[in-house]
């Protein structure tokens, strides 16, 4: 039976699920840092089993956004006033 909640493209061969990896690595983060980091992890983990190059491009989009956010944050010494600036 097909599992629409936990499809195979989110599971490693040992049964480890992407959500568990994401939760572990974004622990302590919030806002854009957590969202972008989690999405980079998700798309990198699933690309060979789901959308191939499209997922790699999505991972890059979130990574570029995260880099821009961190650069801006570091340049002003704090988080941006508005996430729209990212």
N, C-alpha and C positions, 0 to 999 in steps of 0.2 A: 504494500500500500504506500502511495506517495505521501511524504510528510511535507505539507506546505508550510509548516511552522519552522522546522529545522531541516531544510533541504540539504542534500549531499554536498553541494558546492560550498557550504559553510563548515564542512567537517573534514578534518585531516584523516589520514589512513588509520590512525590509532584511535579515532573517535573524538579527539579534541575539537571543540567547537570554537568558531571564530569569536563568538560573543564572549566566551570565557577569556580568550587572549585579550580582546579589546578591554574588557572590564579590568583586567589585571594591569594593563599598561596605562590606562587613563586614570587610575586611582589617584586622587589628590589633585587632578586637573579640573578645570571648570570652563564654561563658556567655549569660545572658539578653539582654545587649545584642546579641550577634550573632544569636541565635535570633529575637528579636522584630523587629529591624531587617530581617533577611532575609525574614521572613514578611510584614511590611508591604509590602516591595518586591514580593514575589511576588504577593500578592493585588491590589495596585494595578495591576500590569502585566497581569494576566490577566482582570480583571473584565469588560471589554467582550466578551471572546470566550468566556467560560465560564459563570460563575454569576451575573453581574450584581450586583444588590444584596446577595446573600448574601456574595459575595467582598468587597464594600466593608465590610460589617459585620465580617467576619473581620479585615480590615486594621485597622479601628478597634479591635477587641478587642486585637490585638497592640500597637497604638500606645498604647492606654490602659495596658496592662501595662508597656510600656517606660517611659512617663512616670512611673508609680508607682514603678518600680524606680529610675529616675534621681533622682527627688525624694527617695526614702528614702536612697539612697546619698549624695547631696549633703548631706542634713540631718545625717548622722552622719559625714560626711567620708571615708567609705570604702564599700566594697561591703557589702551586708547580710550578716549572719552566716549566714542561711539563706535560700535562694531561696523557701522556703515562706512567708516573711514578705511576699513580694511579692503 
